[in-house]
């Protein structure tokens, strides 16, 4: 599973853009806590969907932060 996650500051809000598995999801957040909640829910949903169709294997994960 490959996911691309971008967080863009837009004035007082943030856009959280998650692309992968053939879809793009765009959410808005007002603060860091909302960003974390959005990411947590989206990743849980992606893993739950994938887990129902195949066995998950461990893999390395690299978190990159761009400016």
Protein Blocks (a to p, Z undefined) as FASTA:
>chain_A
ZZddddddehjbccdddeeehiacddddfbfklmmmmmmmmmmmmmmmmmmmoccddddd
dddddZZ
